[in-house]
């Protein structure tokens, strides 16, 4: 890995010839922090989308099952799973 050059800026003093160099402190946040943060946010967004999608599927299944139960009550049909008549 190539060494990075320290970024500096010059500051002039009260006298004509006095010039000082002030070095910027090194970054405490890694260079790829923004990339990793964006990836993490995208993963959380995809997980939330998947949860909502699965919840919608579950709600649709429950709705179909309740309609089926209502039809079975209407036509007086029973399922006897214990008797093996399914």
Secondary structure, 3 states (H helix, E strand, C coil): CCCCCCCEEEEECCCCCCEEEEECCCCCCCCCHHHHHHHHHHHHHHHHHHHHHHHHHHHHHHHHHHHHHHHHHHCCCCCECCCCEC
